[in-house]
C-alpha cells in the first residue's frame, strides 16, 4: 500500500509534468499511474502494475480535485480490503 503522505509528495513533485502533458495531449484525457517504487508515469492506458491511478481530462480546472478524490477512494478501498 502506498502511504498517503508519499502519494501526495509524488503528486506534488510531478504536478508540473502532468500539467505540461495535459497541455500537449491530443486526446481528451490521460492517466497518471503511481507505483510502489515511488515512480509516476503518465500514459494513455491504466497500467495493471500500478498501485493506483487516476484519469485527468485535458482541461485542467479540476486537476487537484481529481487527484484528491482518486487518492481518497484508493485509501478507503485499501482500508476496507485489509
Rosetta constraint file for C-alpha pairs under 8 A:
AtomPair CA 1 CA 36 HARMONIC 7.27 0.50
AtomPair CA 1 CA 51 HARMONIC 7.20 0.50
AtomPair CA 1 CA 78 HARMONIC 7.34 0.50
AtomPair CA 2 CA 6 HARMONIC 6.90 0.50
AtomPair CA 2 CA 7 HARMONIC 6.55 0.50
AtomPair CA 2 CA 35 HARMONIC 7.91 0.50
AtomPair CA 2 CA 36 HARMONIC 6.06 0.50
AtomPair CA 2 CA 51 HARMONIC 7.01 0.50
AtomPair CA 3 CA 7 HARMONIC 6.28 0.50
AtomPair CA 4 CA 8 HARMONIC 6.18 0.50
AtomPair CA 4 CA 71 HARMONIC 7.57 0.50
AtomPair CA 4 CA 75 HARMONIC 7.51 0.50
AtomPair CA 5 CA 9 HARMONIC 6.25 0.50
AtomPair CA 6 CA 10 HARMONIC 6.09 0.50
AtomPair CA 6 CA 38 HARMONIC 7.72 0.50
AtomPair CA 7 CA 11 HARMONIC 6.15 0.50
AtomPair CA 7 CA 34 HARMONIC 7.66 0.50
AtomPair CA 7 CA 38 HARMONIC 7.93 0.50
AtomPair CA 7 CA 71 HARMONIC 7.91 0.50
AtomPair CA 8 CA 12 HARMONIC 6.10 0.50
AtomPair CA 9 CA 13 HARMONIC 6.05 0.50
AtomPair CA 10 CA 14 HARMONIC 6.20 0.50
AtomPair CA 10 CA 38 HARMONIC 6.87 0.50
AtomPair CA 10 CA 39 HARMONIC 7.67 0.50
AtomPair CA 10 CA 40 HARMONIC 7.15 0.50
AtomPair CA 11 CA 15 HARMONIC 5.61 0.50
AtomPair CA 14 CA 18 HARMONIC 6.23 0.50
AtomPair CA 14 CA 40 HARMONIC 7.44 0.50
AtomPair CA 15 CA 19 HARMONIC 6.22 0.50
AtomPair CA 16 CA 20 HARMONIC 6.18 0.50
AtomPair CA 17 CA 21 HARMONIC 6.15 0.50
AtomPair CA 18 CA 22 HARMONIC 6.19 0.50
AtomPair CA 18 CA 32 HARMONIC 7.89 0.50
AtomPair CA 18 CA 42 HARMONIC 7.32 0.50
AtomPair CA 19 CA 23 HARMONIC 6.27 0.50
AtomPair CA 19 CA 60 HARMONIC 7.36 0.50
AtomPair CA 20 CA 24 HARMONIC 6.34 0.50
AtomPair CA 21 CA 25 HARMONIC 5.83 0.50
AtomPair CA 21 CA 42 HARMONIC 7.94 0.50
AtomPair CA 22 CA 29 HARMONIC 7.81 0.50
AtomPair CA 22 CA 30 HARMONIC 7.69 0.50
AtomPair CA 22 CA 56 HARMONIC 7.89 0.50
AtomPair CA 22 CA 57 HARMONIC 7.61 0.50
AtomPair CA 22 CA 58 HARMONIC 4.93 0.50
AtomPair CA 22 CA 59 HARMONIC 7.39 0.50
AtomPair CA 22 CA 60 HARMONIC 7.31 0.50
AtomPair CA 23 CA 58 HARMONIC 6.82 0.50
AtomPair CA 25 CA 29 HARMONIC 7.57 0.50
AtomPair CA 25 CA 30 HARMONIC 7.80 0.50
AtomPair CA 25 CA 58 HARMONIC 6.61 0.50
AtomPair CA 27 CA 58 HARMONIC 7.36 0.50
AtomPair CA 28 CA 57 HARMONIC 5.76 0.50
AtomPair CA 28 CA 58 HARMONIC 5.33 0.50
AtomPair CA 29 CA 44 HARMONIC 7.58 0.50
AtomPair CA 29 CA 55 HARMONIC 6.73 0.50
AtomPair CA 29 CA 56 HARMONIC 5.40 0.50
AtomPair CA 29 CA 57 HARMONIC 4.05 0.50
AtomPair CA 29 CA 58 HARMONIC 5.16 0.50
AtomPair CA 30 CA 42 HARMONIC 7.16 0.50
AtomPair CA 30 CA 43 HARMONIC 5.99 0.50
AtomPair CA 30 CA 44 HARMONIC 4.84 0.50
AtomPair CA 30 CA 45 HARMONIC 7.24 0.50
AtomPair CA 30 CA 55 HARMONIC 5.80 0.50
AtomPair CA 30 CA 56 HARMONIC 5.39 0.50
AtomPair CA 30 CA 57 HARMONIC 6.51 0.50
AtomPair CA 30 CA 58 HARMONIC 7.39 0.50
AtomPair CA 31 CA 42 HARMONIC 5.83 0.50
AtomPair CA 31 CA 43 HARMONIC 5.30 0.50
AtomPair CA 31 CA 44 HARMONIC 5.69 0.50
AtomPair CA 31 CA 45 HARMONIC 6.18 0.50
AtomPair CA 31 CA 46 HARMONIC 6.28 0.50
AtomPair CA 31 CA 53 HARMONIC 6.63 0.50
AtomPair CA 31 CA 54 HARMONIC 5.62 0.50
AtomPair CA 31 CA 55 HARMONIC 4.51 0.50
AtomPair CA 31 CA 56 HARMONIC 5.96 0.50
AtomPair CA 32 CA 40 HARMONIC 6.93 0.50
AtomPair CA 32 CA 41 HARMONIC 5.85 0.50
AtomPair CA 32 CA 42 HARMONIC 4.56 0.50
AtomPair CA 32 CA 43 HARMONIC 6.36 0.50
AtomPair CA 32 CA 46 HARMONIC 7.87 0.50
AtomPair CA 32 CA 53 HARMONIC 5.41 0.50
AtomPair CA 32 CA 54 HARMONIC 5.57 0.50
AtomPair CA 32 CA 55 HARMONIC 6.53 0.50
AtomPair CA 32 CA 56 HARMONIC 7.41 0.50
AtomPair CA 33 CA 40 HARMONIC 5.66 0.50
AtomPair CA 33 CA 41 HARMONIC 5.23 0.50
AtomPair CA 33 CA 42 HARMONIC 6.24 0.50
AtomPair CA 33 CA 43 HARMONIC 7.53 0.50
AtomPair CA 33 CA 46 HARMONIC 6.86 0.50
AtomPair CA 33 CA 47 HARMONIC 6.76 0.50
AtomPair CA 33 CA 50 HARMONIC 5.72 0.50
AtomPair CA 33 CA 51 HARMONIC 7.51 0.50
AtomPair CA 33 CA 52 HARMONIC 6.10 0.50
AtomPair CA 33 CA 53 HARMONIC 4.31 0.50
AtomPair CA 33 CA 54 HARMONIC 6.87 0.50
AtomPair CA 34 CA 38 HARMONIC 6.90 0.50
AtomPair CA 34 CA 39 HARMONIC 6.08 0.50
AtomPair CA 34 CA 40 HARMONIC 4.77 0.50
AtomPair CA 34 CA 41 HARMONIC 6.77 0.50
AtomPair CA 34 CA 50 HARMONIC 5.54 0.50
AtomPair CA 34 CA 51 HARMONIC 5.74 0.50
AtomPair CA 34 CA 52 HARMONIC 5.42 0.50
AtomPair CA 34 CA 53 HARMONIC 5.82 0.50
AtomPair CA 35 CA 39 HARMONIC 5.28 0.50
AtomPair CA 35 CA 40 HARMONIC 6.37 0.50
AtomPair CA 35 CA 49 HARMONIC 7.42 0.50
AtomPair CA 35 CA 50 HARMONIC 4.70 0.50
AtomPair CA 35 CA 51 HARMONIC 4.97 0.50
AtomPair CA 35 CA 52 HARMONIC 7.05 0.50
AtomPair CA 36 CA 50 HARMONIC 7.35 0.50
AtomPair CA 36 CA 51 HARMONIC 6.04 0.50
AtomPair CA 46 CA 50 HARMONIC 7.90 0.50
AtomPair CA 46 CA 53 HARMONIC 6.96 0.50
AtomPair CA 52 CA 74 HARMONIC 6.85 0.50
AtomPair CA 53 CA 70 HARMONIC 7.44 0.50
AtomPair CA 54 CA 66 HARMONIC 7.33 0.50
AtomPair CA 54 CA 67 HARMONIC 6.71 0.50
AtomPair CA 54 CA 70 HARMONIC 5.89 0.50
AtomPair CA 55 CA 66 HARMONIC 7.53 0.50
AtomPair CA 56 CA 60 HARMONIC 7.73 0.50
AtomPair CA 56 CA 63 HARMONIC 6.61 0.50
AtomPair CA 56 CA 66 HARMONIC 7.06 0.50
AtomPair CA 62 CA 66 HARMONIC 5.88 0.50
AtomPair CA 63 CA 67 HARMONIC 6.35 0.50
AtomPair CA 64 CA 68 HARMONIC 6.13 0.50
AtomPair CA 65 CA 69 HARMONIC 6.10 0.50
AtomPair CA 66 CA 70 HARMONIC 6.09 0.50
AtomPair CA 67 CA 71 HARMONIC 6.04 0.50
AtomPair CA 68 CA 72 HARMONIC 6.08 0.50
AtomPair CA 69 CA 73 HARMONIC 6.10 0.50
AtomPair CA 70 CA 74 HARMONIC 6.06 0.50
AtomPair CA 71 CA 75 HARMONIC 6.08 0.50
AtomPair CA 72 CA 76 HARMONIC 6.06 0.50
AtomPair CA 73 CA 77 HARMONIC 6.02 0.50
AtomPair CA 74 CA 78 HARMONIC 6.11 0.50
AtomPair CA 75 CA 79 HARMONIC 6.15 0.50
AtomPair CA 76 CA 80 HARMONIC 6.34 0.50
AtomPair CA 77 CA 81 HARMONIC 6.25 0.50
AtomPair CA 78 CA 82 HARMONIC 6.36 0.50
